Amino acid sequence: MDIHEFTKQIEAEFEEVEPGTITPTTNYREIKSWSSMYALIVIAFVDANFDVQLSADDLRNSQTIQDIYNIVMAKKTN
């Protein structure tokens, strides 16, 4: 999965986001509906689709969708 498909799938997890408004450079914490619930949704999405465990530190140390994607890809290759 490339970054654009990853971004589209993450965007689909957000109920109140207009399709096409999230990009790889979007700071996900600035998404209006962002909450700890969405953090858990993103963690579950990554686990289900990539078999990769994101930690709270991974989210704390990232800001953009691209950051999350990079972490997932790095963990997937290890």
C-alpha positions in Angstrom: 0.0 0.0 0.0 1.4 3.4 -0.9 1.1 6.6 1.1 -1.9 7.8 -0.9 -3.9 4.7 -0.4 -2.9 4.7 3.3 -4.1 8.3 3.6 -7.5 7.5 1.9 -8.0 4.6 4.2 -7.1 6.5 7.3 -9.4 9.3 6.2 -12.3 6.8 5.9 -11.9 6.0 9.6 -12.9 9.6 10.5 -16.7 10.1 10.5 -16.8 13.9 10.2 -14.1 14.5 7.6 -14.9 15.4 4.0 -13.4 12.9 1.6 -10.3 14.3 -0.1 -9.4 16.7 2.7 -6.7 14.7 4.4 -3.3 14.5 2.8 0.0 12.8 3.8 1.1 16.2 5.2 -2.0 16.7 7.4 -1.3 17.0 11.1 -3.8 14.5 12.3 -4.0 16.1 15.7 -5.5 19.2 14.0 -8.4 17.2 12.5 -11.4 18.7 14.2 -12.8 15.3 15.4 -9.4 14.0 16.6 -9.6 12.4 20.0 -8.1 9.5 22.0 -10.8 7.3 20.5 -9.4 8.0 17.0 -5.9 7.2 18.3 -7.2 3.8 19.2 -9.0 3.5 15.8 -5.7 4.3 14.0 -3.8 1.8 16.1 -6.5 -0.9 15.4 -6.4 0.0 11.6 -2.7 -0.4 11.4 -2.8 -3.7 13.4 -5.5 -5.1 11.2 -4.1 -4.0 7.8 -0.3 -4.3 8.4 0.1 -6.6 11.4 2.1 -3.8 13.1 1.7 -2.7 16.6 1.7 1.1 17.0 2.5 2.3 20.5 1.3 5.4 22.3 4.9 6.7 21.9 4.7 6.2 18.2 1.7 8.5 18.0 3.1 10.9 20.5 6.3 11.2 18.4 4.5 11.7 15.1 2.4 14.6 13.7 1.4 13.8 10.2 -0.2 10.9 8.3 3.2 10.6 6.5 4.9 10.1 9.9 2.5 7.3 10.9 3.0 5.7 7.5 6.8 5.9 7.8 6.6 4.3 11.3 4.4 1.5 10.0 6.7 0.8 7.0 9.8 0.8 9.2 8.2 -1.6 11.6 6.9 -3.8 8.8 10.4 -4.3 7.4 11.9 -5.2 10.8 
